[in-house]
Amino acid sequence: MSKFYWCMRCDGLPDPGHLPQLNAYRYRWIENSQNTEPCMERLLSRAPEFNQVLHDLNDLLENTHDIPMNQVQQLSQMQRELSKLLNQEIEAAVKSVLSDVERHLLPDETQLNVQTCSKLFTLALGTDTAKNSSLTLHDFPRLGVRLDLPQIVLTNAKPVVASFVWFKEGHYLEPPLINGVPSLPSILHPLTEDDPLYNLVPENMRAKQKEVPIDVDLVPVAQRSSPADDVKADILDLNSYLLVMGILELQLLQLPVQPRRFADWTVAYLEDGDAIKTYEFRAIFSESGAAREAEKAGKRGKNDDDDDPGDGKESNEELRKLISFKIKLPPTAFWLGCPRPVIYRKDSGTWKTKGVWDVRFFEEIGGPTVQFRLEEPAIVAFAQAKRLNLPLQGWTLVPSHMRSSIINSLVSKVPAEAAKGSNANETRGAGGGGAGGGGDEWSDEEGSDEEEGGGRGNGTAVVEEAADEPDEIEYDPEARSITLTLNGAIVSLDIEIQEHQVLLRRVRTSVIVNVQDLTNRAMNPFELIKSLRRRGLEISPSHEVSSAVEELAKNKSRAVENHLYRCLAILAASEKFSFLHSRWNQMAGDENFVLQYQKLENETMSPPALAQVSLDRTRLLPYNESSLSLEQENVKDVEPQFYADLLNALFESSPIELRNQILDPSPAFVDTIYTMLAATRPASTA
């Protein structure tokens, strides 16, 4: 039988796993660049095709378990080379505009303002992008940036033009995580020594050496801070923070001598090899004076546009020596509070907070705005703490076609005392207000919920925050489907789990956000986690992140938790059980997990009951969630009949028909359910 090692695509794009095709595409791109005139239109017309090639290659690198390592290294090198080509194309487009500004001026305009948008990046020239003429083939959000330059820049001998490039995703500072998909928890992973089943399985199913339980970590190795760097307070710890919505690269470019036109002739003066020069600027100012002025500005809590001389604006002499940067944050991200502007340092390859001053955050119509000042042009990103949506206020794992009836029946049964714990899902104070002070005033210890992480009361929810709302989602009754609901501190999600994929079905939050491009889209668990992280929402926190949350200070046993998820996955795959969060779980101790369960019998769900799971036994408790007299010692000391684990307990207590369905699960369905449970860890983060 013949074997195909590569394929030809019908759209003419290269096979991402075939290096000769990628090389041919790269050389064809370079040849076309040399034979055609660079311009904004050429950049925009080539961007969609290039974005697809880069996206396909990144997807392949994130799942290379069956590709030889030497080929993986070659593909990684090709990915970097292709990223360079995009940067070169952007530079050529910028050069084409600056070399002849007159052709790009709007009628009756004397200042240059140009913007072009694509799925991968947005490029803008000018200090106020709201006035930019937008060139786009797609409906992408414009880059809303306003820049106020110091007087020394405006009086430079040669005019200076501000250049913004917003790399939205897949940029050169965000390389794909090699084999990120296999790094997710899987029920097929070899068992480790601390697993309760380790000594009960054949040796070929055991891990060769003791391993640390797997956490989902999508931070590239090159961007992780070393222990030595952690000592420096101004270095951002990417294990605790997310970089939201890509990066923004700011440059100040010197405008070259413009061509002159005489009748049909255009005379251009070429200087310095026809290269665009960068204007080197670094503010010279008093840091102590700037810190005092920033503190006063933060107390006023106003936008600079709202300031008047009576507020002391004329006294901000030191701050006015810096570059003032104001940006309307994209509405496609979860801005759960004031983001932290950080600067990329090329010499160390780290993100730092030093060099950012007078950070202020404003609630405005259409979305939030952040304003800050920079000492010099830089590559800027917005960091948001991973822990802001923790702790979870609850979770459910139910058959999709039964979700509405189960949720509605529970709402009427939960007592008022138990419902108090869900108030954290409502608005948690009004955000806004300013984070004043210089960049070195940031610390690893987060501020209050109002500063970073509080919900915003004047936001418009995508879906109303009501637990008993009617379920308008239509599920296919013939498809295997389980819905995992995660009720976070600010954002709640409904995730439908199918055999080989997951779908984000619903988002409930009090912040303004538009994620329609993510909802109802089939993805694997890795893609969903990665996509939400780019939007500023962490649904797969590491143990280090969750341990930093005061309410989750207790370290639940990882061995018990991982085996519990195995049992839940197998039982849930039968679509005859539902599982729900119990308010007694956190009080049960580090070695015990308490959860609610229901059985589907005769097309009717049984009333919720409690189960207690520990390392060596599982008990089906004679209590329910509404038992107001249930105390911690009752959970620990009650001695009903016990079983080996939750799977054995519910199997033994089920009728023959239900047992047969439990014994015949779909392996792919079980593995997908387990992956989502072990990645999101609802039993220990709620």
C-alpha positions in Angstrom: 0.0 0.0 0.0 1.4 3.4 -0.9 1.8 6.0 1.9 1.3 9.7 1.5 3.6 11.9 3.5 2.1 15.2 2.4 -0.9 16.4 0.5 -1.8 19.1 -2.1 -4.4 21.6 -0.8 -7.2 22.7 -3.0 -6.8 26.4 -2.0 -3.2 26.5 -3.2 -1.7 27.0 0.3 1.1 24.8 1.5 0.7 21.7 3.6 1.9 22.9 7.1 3.7 19.6 7.7 5.7 19.6 4.4 8.8 21.7 4.6 9.4 21.8 0.8 6.0 23.4 0.3 6.5 25.9 3.0 9.9 26.8 1.6 8.4 27.2 -1.9 5.6 29.5 -0.4 8.3 31.6 1.5 10.4 32.1 -1.7 7.3 32.9 -3.7 6.3 35.5 -1.1 9.8 37.1 -1.2 9.8 37.1 -5.0 6.4 38.8 -5.2 7.6 41.4 -2.7 10.6 42.2 -4.9 8.5 42.4 -8.1 5.6 44.5 -6.9 5.4 48.0 -5.4 4.9 48.0 -1.6 1.8 49.8 -0.4 -0.9 49.5 2.2 -3.3 47.8 -0.3 -0.7 45.1 -1.1 -0.2 44.5 2.6 -3.9 44.1 3.2 -4.5 41.9 0.2 -1.7 39.4 1.2 -2.6 39.4 4.9 -5.6 36.9 4.9 -3.6 34.2 3.0 -0.6 34.6 5.2 -2.7 34.5 8.3 -4.1 31.1 7.2 -0.7 29.7 6.5 0.7 30.8 9.9 -2.4 29.6 11.7 -2.2 26.1 10.2 1.5 25.9 11.0 0.9 27.0 14.6 -1.9 24.4 15.0 0.5 21.7 13.8 3.2 22.7 16.2 0.8 22.5 19.1 0.2 18.9 18.4 3.3 17.2 17.0 3.3 14.0 19.0 3.7 11.9 15.8 6.3 14.0 14.1 10.1 13.4 14.5 11.8 15.9 16.8 14.3 17.1 14.1 11.3 17.9 11.8 9.6 19.8 14.7 12.7 21.9 15.1 12.7 22.7 11.4 9.0 23.6 11.4 9.6 25.9 14.4 12.4 27.6 12.6 10.1 28.0 9.5 7.4 29.6 11.8 9.9 32.2 13.0 11.0 32.9 9.4 7.4 33.4 8.2 6.8 35.8 11.2 9.7 37.9 10.0 8.2 38.1 6.5 5.1 39.7 8.0 7.1 42.3 9.9 9.1 43.1 6.7 5.9 43.5 4.8 4.5 45.9 7.4 7.7 47.9 7.4 7.6 48.2 3.6 4.0 49.4 3.8 4.9 52.1 6.4 7.8 53.2 4.2 5.6 53.5 1.2 3.3 55.9 3.1 6.0 58.0 4.7 7.9 58.3 1.4 5.0 60.1 -0.2 2.6 61.4 2.5 0.6 63.6 0.1 -1.0 60.6 -1.7 -2.4 59.4 1.7 -3.8 62.6 3.1 -7.6 62.9 3.3 -9.2 65.9 1.6 -8.8 69.1 3.6 -6.4 67.4 6.0 -2.9 68.5 6.7 -1.9 65.7 9.2 -1.2 62.1 8.3 -3.8 59.6 9.6 -3.9 56.1 8.0 -5.1 52.8 9.4 -5.4 49.3 7.9 -7.0 46.4 9.6 -6.7 42.6 9.2 -7.4 39.5 11.3 -3.8 39.3 12.4 -2.8 42.9 13.0 -3.9 46.5 12.8 -1.5 49.2 11.5 -2.0 52.9 12.2 0.0 56.0 11.4 -0.7 59.2 13.3 -1.3 60.4 16.8 -5.1 60.0 16.9 -6.3 56.8 15.3 -10.0 57.9 15.7 -9.3 60.2 12.7 -7.6 57.5 10.6 -9.0 56.5 7.3 -9.6 52.8 7.6 -8.6 50.3 4.9 -10.0 46.9 5.6 -11.5 43.9 3.9 -13.1 42.6 7.1 -15.2 43.9 10.0 -12.4 44.1 12.6 -12.3 46.6 15.5 -10.4 49.8 14.8 -7.5 50.7 17.0 -8.7 53.5 19.2 -5.4 55.2 20.4 -4.7 58.8 21.2 -1.1 59.8 21.7 0.2 63.1 23.2 3.9 63.6 22.5 6.2 65.8 24.6 7.0 69.2 23.3 10.6 68.3 22.6 9.4 65.7 20.1 7.0 68.1 18.4 9.8 70.7 17.9 12.2 68.3 16.4 14.1 69.5 13.3 12.4 66.8 11.2 8.7 66.0 11.6 8.0 62.8 13.6 5.2 60.3 12.8 3.8 57.9 15.3 3.5 54.3 14.1 1.2 51.8 15.9 1.1 48.1 15.1 -1.4 46.0 17.1 -0.5 42.3 16.7 -3.7 40.5 17.9 -2.6 36.9 18.0 0.1 34.5 16.8 2.7 37.3 16.9 6.4 36.9 17.1 6.4 37.3 20.9 3.8 34.6 21.3 5.3 31.5 19.6 3.1 28.3 19.6 3.5 26.0 22.6 5.2 22.9 21.1 2.9 19.9 21.9 0.5 22.0 23.9 -2.5 19.7 23.1 -0.9 16.5 24.5 0.2 18.5 27.6 -3.5 18.7 28.7 -4.6 16.2 31.3 -5.7 13.0 29.7 -7.2 9.8 31.1 -4.7 8.0 28.9 -1.6 9.4 30.7 0.5 6.8 32.7 -0.3 6.7 36.4 2.1 8.3 38.9 3.2 6.8 42.2 0.8 9.0 44.2 -2.2 7.8 42.3 -4.4 5.4 44.3 -4.5 3.0 41.3 -0.7 2.9 40.7 -0.1 -0.5 42.3 -3.3 -2.0 40.8 -2.4 -1.7 37.1 0.3 -3.4 34.9 3.7 -1.9 34.8 3.3 -0.6 31.3 0.5 1.7 32.5 2.7 3.3 35.2 4.9 6.3 34.7 8.6 5.5 34.7 9.4 8.1 37.3 7.4 10.2 39.7 6.0 13.2 37.9 4.4 16.4 39.1 0.7 16.4 38.4 0.0 18.1 35.1 -1.2 21.6 35.1 -2.3 23.3 31.9 0.5 25.8 31.2 0.4 27.6 27.9 3.2 30.0 28.7 6.1 29.5 26.3 9.3 28.4 28.0 11.2 31.3 26.6 8.8 33.8 28.3 8.8 32.2 31.8 10.6 34.2 34.4 13.5 32.5 36.2 13.7 32.3 40.0 16.4 35.0 39.9 14.0 37.3 38.0 11.2 36.8 40.6 13.3 38.7 43.1 12.9 41.9 40.9 9.5 43.3 41.7 9.1 45.0 38.3 9.3 41.8 36.2 5.9 40.4 35.3 5.3 36.8 36.4 3.7 35.1 33.4 2.7 32.2 35.5 0.3 34.5 37.4 -0.7 36.9 34.6 -2.2 36.8 31.1 -1.2 39.1 28.3 -4.6 40.1 26.9 -5.4 40.8 23.2 -1.9 40.6 21.8 0.7 43.4 21.9 1.0 47.0 20.7 4.2 48.2 19.2 4.8 52.0 19.3 7.5 53.7 17.2 8.4 57.3 16.4 9.6 57.6 12.8 11.3 60.5 11.2 9.5 61.8 8.1 11.9 61.7 5.1 12.2 64.5 2.6 9.0 64.4 0.5 9.0 64.2 -3.3 8.2 67.1 -5.5 6.0 67.0 -8.5 6.6 69.0 -11.7 3.9 68.4 -14.3 4.3 64.7 -15.2 7.6 64.4 -13.3 8.0 63.3 -9.6 11.4 64.0 -8.1 12.3 62.1 -4.9 15.4 62.7 -2.8 16.8 59.5 -1.4 18.8 59.8 1.8 20.6 57.1 3.9 19.8 54.4 1.5 16.1 55.1 1.3 15.6 53.8 4.9 13.1 55.1 7.4 14.9 56.4 10.5 13.6 55.8 14.0 13.4 58.8 16.2 15.2 57.8 19.4 13.5 59.3 22.5 13.8 58.7 26.2 12.3 61.2 28.6 14.6 63.0 31.1 12.5 63.8 34.1 12.3 63.6 37.9 10.9 60.2 39.0 9.9 61.5 42.4 8.2 64.5 41.0 6.3 62.3 38.4 5.2 59.9 41.2 3.8 62.8 43.2 2.0 64.2 40.2 0.6 60.8 39.2 -0.7 60.3 42.7 -2.6 63.6 42.6 -4.0 62.7 39.2 -5.1 59.4 40.4 -7.0 60.9 43.3 -8.8 63.3 41.0 -9.9 60.2 39.1 -10.5 62.1 35.9 -9.6 61.6 32.3 -7.1 64.1 31.0 -9.7 65.4 28.5 -11.9 66.4 31.5 -9.2 68.2 33.4 -9.2 72.0 33.7 -6.5 74.4 35.0 -8.2 74.5 38.4 -7.5 70.8 38.8 -3.7 71.4 38.7 -3.1 70.2 35.2 -0.6 73.0 34.5 1.5 71.7 37.4 2.1 68.3 35.8 5.5 69.4 34.4 7.2 66.1 34.9 4.4 64.0 33.6 4.2 66.1 30.5 7.7 65.2 29.7 6.5 61.6 29.1 4.5 60.1 26.2 0.8 60.1 27.1 -1.0 57.0 25.8 -4.7 56.6 25.8 -6.4 53.5 24.3 -10.0 52.3 24.0 -9.8 48.7 25.1 -11.2 46.2 22.6 -14.7 45.0 23.5 -13.8 41.4 22.6 -11.9 40.8 25.8 -12.9 40.2 29.4 -11.6 43.4 31.2 -12.2 42.3 34.7 -10.7 45.4 36.2 -7.9 47.8 35.5 -5.3 46.0 33.3 -1.6 46.4 34.1 0.4 47.9 31.2 3.8 46.2 30.8 6.7 46.8 28.5 8.8 44.2 26.7 12.6 44.4 27.2 14.4 42.9 24.2 17.7 42.6 26.1 16.3 40.3 28.8 13.2 38.9 26.9 11.0 39.8 29.9 7.9 42.0 30.5 8.4 44.7 33.0 6.2 47.3 34.7 9.0 49.8 35.2 8.7 52.7 32.8 4.9 53.0 33.0 3.5 55.9 34.9 0.1 57.5 35.8 -2.1 54.5 35.0 -5.8 55.5 35.0 -8.8 53.4 34.2 -12.2 54.8 33.0 -15.6 53.4 32.3 -17.0 55.0 29.2 -19.8 54.4 26.8 -18.9 51.5 24.5 -16.2 50.0 26.8 -13.4 50.9 29.2 -10.5 53.1 28.5 -7.0 53.0 30.0 -4.6 55.9 30.0 -0.9 55.8 31.0 2.4 57.4 30.2 5.7 56.0 28.8 9.2 57.0 29.3 10.1 56.0 25.7 8.4 54.2 22.7 8.1 50.5 23.4 6.3 47.3 22.9 3.3 47.4 25.2 0.9 44.7 26.4 -1.9 44.6 29.0 -1.6 42.1 31.7 -4.4 40.7 33.8 -4.2 38.4 36.8 -5.3 34.8 36.2 -7.0 34.6 39.6 -9.6 37.3 39.1 -12.4 34.9 38.3 -11.7 32.8 41.3 -13.1 31.2 43.4 -15.8 29.5 41.5 -19.2 30.0 43.1 -20.4 26.7 41.9 -20.3 24.2 39.0 -22.6 21.6 37.4 -22.0 18.7 35.0 -25.3 17.5 33.5 -26.6 15.8 30.3 -27.2 18.7 27.9 -30.7 17.7 27.0 -31.7 17.7 30.7 -29.9 20.9 31.7 -33.0 23.2 31.9 -35.1 20.9 33.9 -32.3 20.1 36.4 -31.3 23.8 36.9 -34.9 24.9 37.4 -35.6 22.2 39.9 -32.6 23.1 41.9 -33.4 26.8 42.1 -36.6 26.2 43.9 -35.0 23.8 46.4 -31.8 25.7 47.5 -32.5 27.4 50.9 -31.9 31.1 51.4 -28.9 30.5 53.6 -27.2 28.5 50.8 -28.0 31.1 48.2 -26.1 33.8 50.0 -22.9 32.3 48.7 -24.0 33.0 45.1 -24.1 36.8 45.7 -20.5 37.0 44.6 -21.8 36.3 41.1 -23.5 39.7 41.1 -21.8 43.0 40.7 -18.8 43.4 43.0 -18.5 47.1 43.3 -18.0 49.7 40.6 -14.7 49.5 38.8 -13.3 52.6 37.3 -11.2 55.0 39.2 -7.5 55.4 38.5 -4.5 53.4 39.4 -2.1 56.3 40.0 1.6 56.3 40.5 4.6 55.1 38.6 5.4 51.8 37.2 7.6 50.8 40.1 4.7 51.2 42.5 3.1 48.0 41.1 3.7 45.0 43.4 3.0 41.3 43.1 0.4 41.6 45.8 -2.8 42.6 44.1 -4.9 45.5 45.2 -8.5 45.4 46.3 -11.3 43.9 44.2 -12.3 47.5 43.3 -8.9 48.1 41.7 -8.3 44.9 39.9 -10.9 42.3 39.6 -14.1 43.9 40.8 -17.1 43.6 38.6 -18.4 46.8 36.9 -21.9 47.6 37.9 -22.6 49.9 34.9 -21.7 47.2 32.4 -24.2 45.5 30.2 -24.3 41.7 30.6 -24.2 39.5 27.5 -26.7 37.2 29.1 -28.7 38.1 32.2 -27.3 36.8 35.5 -30.3 34.5 36.4 -29.9 30.9 37.4 -33.4 30.0 36.5 -33.5 31.6 33.0 -35.0 29.5 30.3 -32.5 27.5 28.3 -32.8 28.7 24.7 -30.0 26.5 23.4 -31.2 23.6 21.3 -29.2 20.4 21.8 -29.2 17.5 19.5 -30.9 14.7 21.5 -29.1 12.0 19.4 -25.6 13.3 20.0 -23.5 12.5 23.1 -23.4 15.7 25.0 -22.6 16.9 28.5 -22.7 20.5 29.7 -20.2 21.8 32.2 -21.2 25.0 33.9 -18.5 27.1 35.7 -19.9 29.9 37.8 -17.0 32.2 38.4 -16.7 35.2 40.6 -17.3 37.6 37.7 -17.8 35.4 34.6 -19.9 32.2 34.2 -19.6 29.8 31.3 -21.6 27.0 29.8 -19.4 24.6 27.9 -20.9 21.7 26.0 -18.6 18.6 25.8 -19.0 16.2 22.9 -17.0 13.2 21.9 -14.1 14.9 20.2 -14.8 18.6 20.8 -16.2 21.3 23.1 -18.4 24.3 22.4 -18.7 27.5 24.4 -22.5 27.8 24.6 -23.2 30.7 26.9 -21.4 33.5 28.8 -22.9 35.3 31.7 -21.1 38.3 33.1 -21.6 41.9 34.3 -18.8 43.3 32.2 -19.1 44.5 28.6 -17.7 41.9 26.3 -18.4 40.5 22.8 -17.3 36.9 22.3 -19.8 35.9 19.6 -16.9 34.6 17.5 -16.1 32.0 20.1 -19.6 30.9 21.0 -21.1 27.8 19.3 -17.8 27.1 17.6 -16.4 23.6 17.7 -12.9 23.5 19.3 -10.8 21.0 21.2 -10.2 21.8 24.9 -6.8 23.2 24.2 -8.2 25.7 21.7 -10.9 26.8 24.0 -8.5 27.4 27.0 -6.1 29.2 24.7 -8.7 31.4 23.1 -10.2 32.5 26.5 -6.8 33.2 27.8 -6.1 35.6 24.9 -9.3 37.3 25.8 -8.2 37.7 29.5 -10.2 34.8 31.1 -8.4 31.9 32.9 -10.6 28.8 33.2 -7.7 26.4 33.8 -5.8 27.8 36.8 -2.6 26.1 38.0 -2.4 25.1 41.6 -0.1 28.0 42.3 -2.7 30.5 41.0 -5.6 29.0 43.0 -3.5 28.8 46.2 -3.1 32.6 46.0 -6.9 33.0 46.4 -7.7 33.4 50.1 -10.9 31.4 49.9 -9.0 28.5 48.3 -6.1 28.5 50.7 -6.6 24.8 51.5 -4.8 22.4 49.3 -7.2 19.7 48.3 -5.5 16.3 47.6 -4.6 16.2 44.0 -4.5 12.4 43.9 -8.1 12.1 45.2 -9.2 15.0 42.9 -7.7 13.4 39.7 -9.3 10.0 40.4 -12.6 11.7 41.2 -12.6 13.3 37.7 -12.0 9.8 36.2 -15.1 8.5 37.9 -17.1 11.5 37.0 -16.1 11.2 33.3 -17.1 7.6 33.1 -20.4 8.1 34.9 -21.3 11.3 33.0 -20.5 9.6 29.6 -23.6 7.4 30.2 -25.7 10.6 30.2 -27.7 9.2 33.1 -26.1 11.2 35.9 -25.7 14.8 36.8 -23.2 16.2 39.3 -23.3 19.5 41.1 -21.2 21.6 43.5 -21.9 21.3 47.2 -21.4 24.1 49.6 -20.0 21.6 52.1 -17.0 20.8 49.9 -14.6 23.4 51.3 -15.5 22.5 54.9 -14.9 18.8 54.4 -11.1 19.0 54.8 -8.1 18.6 52.4 -8.6 14.9 51.9 -12.3 14.9 51.3 -14.5 16.0 48.4 -18.3 16.5 48.8 -20.5 16.9 45.8 -24.1 16.4 44.8 -25.3 13.8 42.3 -28.5 12.8 40.6 -29.6 9.8 38.6 -31.8 9.8 35.5 -34.4 7.0 35.9 -37.5 6.7 33.8 -36.7 10.0 32.1 -36.8 11.8 35.5 -33.9 13.0 37.6 -33.8 11.8 41.2 -33.6 14.4 44.0 -30.0 15.6 44.6 -28.0 13.6 47.1 -24.6 14.0 48.7 -21.5 11.9 48.2 -18.2 12.1 50.1 -15.1 11.0 48.3 -11.7 10.4 50.0 -8.6 8.5 49.1 -9.6 5.0 50.4 -13.4 5.2 50.5 -16.6 6.9 49.1 -19.8 7.3 51.1 -23.3 8.1 49.9 -24.4 10.5 52.7 -28.0 10.4 54.1 -28.2 14.2 53.8 -28.9 16.7 51.0 -27.8 20.2 50.2 -30.7 21.8 52.0 -29.9 20.2 55.3 -29.3 23.3 57.4 -28.0 21.4 60.4 -25.2 19.6 58.5 -21.9 20.4 60.3 -18.3 19.6 59.3 -17.9 16.9 61.9 -21.0 15.1 60.5 -19.4 15.0 57.1 -16.3 13.4 58.5 -17.6 11.1 61.1 -20.8 9.7 59.7 -20.3 6.0 58.9 -22.8 4.7 56.3 -21.8 1.9 53.9 -18.7 2.9 52.0 -17.3 1.9 48.5 -13.9 2.0 46.8 -14.7 5.1 44.8 -17.5 7.1 43.3 -17.8 5.0 40.2 -18.2 1.8 42.3 -20.7 3.5 44.6 -23.1 4.7 41.9 -22.6 1.5 39.9 -23.6 -0.7 42.8 -26.6 1.4 43.7 -27.9 1.5 40.1 -30.4 -0.9 38.3 -29.2 -3.4 35.7 -30.2 -1.3 32.7 -28.2 1.7 34.0 -25.2 -0.5 34.9 -25.0 -1.8 31.3 -24.8 1.8 30.0 -22.1 2.7 32.5 -20.0 -0.3 31.3 -20.2 0.7 27.7 -18.9 4.3 27.4 -17.4 6.0 24.4 -13.6 6.2 25.1 -13.2 9.5 23.2 -16.2 11.0 25.1 -14.8 9.9 28.5 -11.4 11.3 27.6 -12.8 14.7 26.5 -14.9 15.0 29.7 -12.0 14.1 31.9 -9.7 16.6 30.1 -12.1 19.5 30.7 -12.7 18.5 34.3 -9.0 18.0 35.1 -8.1 21.2 33.3 -10.7 23.4 35.0 -10.5 21.7 38.4 -14.0 22.8 39.6 -14.0 20.5 42.6 -11.1 22.3 44.2 -11.6 25.9 42.9 -15.2 26.3 43.9 
